């Protein structure tokens, strides 16, 4: 099969190239997926550069989410006769690596049906994004209806999805972005207030409308202290990435005074059982919202499979609004 490989040290997008490799073997409890589309995410760029190694036993090939068709199934004995899936079903899935390939092995419990009304390209942009947002916003952030969410990078895949999920579950959402164009996009996604973080102090703007109960942050660095300053009593800061420095200085007195909770998570290192649990929750609570149109995936760009290097370069430029996908097969 064809897959995207990395030459040299992977520091440049041009280090990606199309290569021949073996199809993955199926362990009990896995499905073999013929990949139609693969989502492109910032962790892919970090892995390419050597900063986000795959967990033990995971495929070294890039790619954390796909859409495609079930080619074969290898259910364990204790699944019984009906596992809920059959060969030929169209699915999307969170994968532990291996998405940038014509075939990928997936834990059967991590499969999701392609939402009604969505294309395979749109479906490929969902799993990593929606599972990350749901786990961090709704579980770690314990968001309640009527609360205020502050999300940074409102133009990113995570940011756009956080805006939509927050609104769908009854929150008011404040988003930051850099520049008028990205701010307009975040507003289009449904944010109640959008702040150009290049042009004004987001802390003052957030406090002026009541402060933040939950902050979902992909920036870190100097934003951490600002997040804490904008946080309400009993608020929660949830870290899901760091566009700036990952190491920050924390004034513990501010955390204690506000009875604040500082948390965060990564999706990839979680156990298969934990990913299965989150997948089931997302299918139950979020899939109906997607199929009703209350939440919609936003595709910023689509690249051919052999153009993975261009996809990474385009994403690294930082001008995207929404998600990027690779078209692996027709």
Steps between C-alpha positions, in 0.01 A plus 500: 500500500599866468570706810663831587853456639753740651852549367795672670412662835145603411557864586367618164166415338697396190634205703163328443473268199281220364646154562409131472449300819317195631131497584445486876416164658176481694507413868185359662250781549617702200357603164702562184392828343561599140572867555311758295614812686743572783482801728811717536562624853769697681615187690591356158738792448647447846547128432665574166750722682567233764318673787193274532606136474227237455412287804649153532343263249344776288569543130793736433311639198348845551125554527257495793159500328353356182185432307466193283338164441530184707708252296514215755421426864674293768269507803605311813291202608330682785341752257235245403331483161404866463769765545290773340721533192538317169736502206420792270374734773609862462661623820723761655733423785761615746820307433817463706714574195506375143237731350724624218475163324271315260406254777493539877419262787248643748361380831139406419383693808642822354291491182225756438249506214538778247237752616195524275538780247879528530760420237790264566733801499295672771478179703879461500534840667288401800638223727822650641340841518167414657634242746765748619248780543235283667743341746662829596208742488217283629689259728821663624347848473164381642317759292144580607226677308507874563873516572752702300770325296815675381680323214819617333576446133136526392608447138664162566330163474490470879386860541218480246375173648517636855287798399237275347496239778488770767203667334323168437521416870365836614811704579598852402824490302778755475771432242831663425672503163771700327388744232167612362458210257547230765279692743223517239525122456467440876195724504352302212550182706264646760722666760311760706808719525821488296815680612795580274783403733748696285303821539363503856537356849276195509502493882326837529251408227413167666460659844273766351243234405516301824827304491562142392380185677693267268808582291605259225853598398728388217750786545662485849807723554400847620133413439494283813525791745247693295261205502524486877436874525185465283372197693200515732487357851499121476593514132688236302798544267536206261828479306485306175803636317772762495576723206737691728713374790381186678690598817332787685529672837196456723398726788342244730342775710279596205389140456426461871315832524275411207460134600601434143559163337784469251487185290557372149548183304630329188276263309757271342659355819161398644425129526293329229224452759495870584489597133216252450308661787543851357410378150175352633418824684566710191282268290220532755516872577668674207417297187129603513611865516721451194222326306256777591742766376553661841868404476674487165853414395685779322748401230769758436680306226522163328826363357575192290675215679835567332474865611547429871808725501297789359224434755748524787661814358160664452394413853829620650446839335219549754243660274253212493143530624369155588639154421735365234458154343690272260306324223651151516277305261179540302 
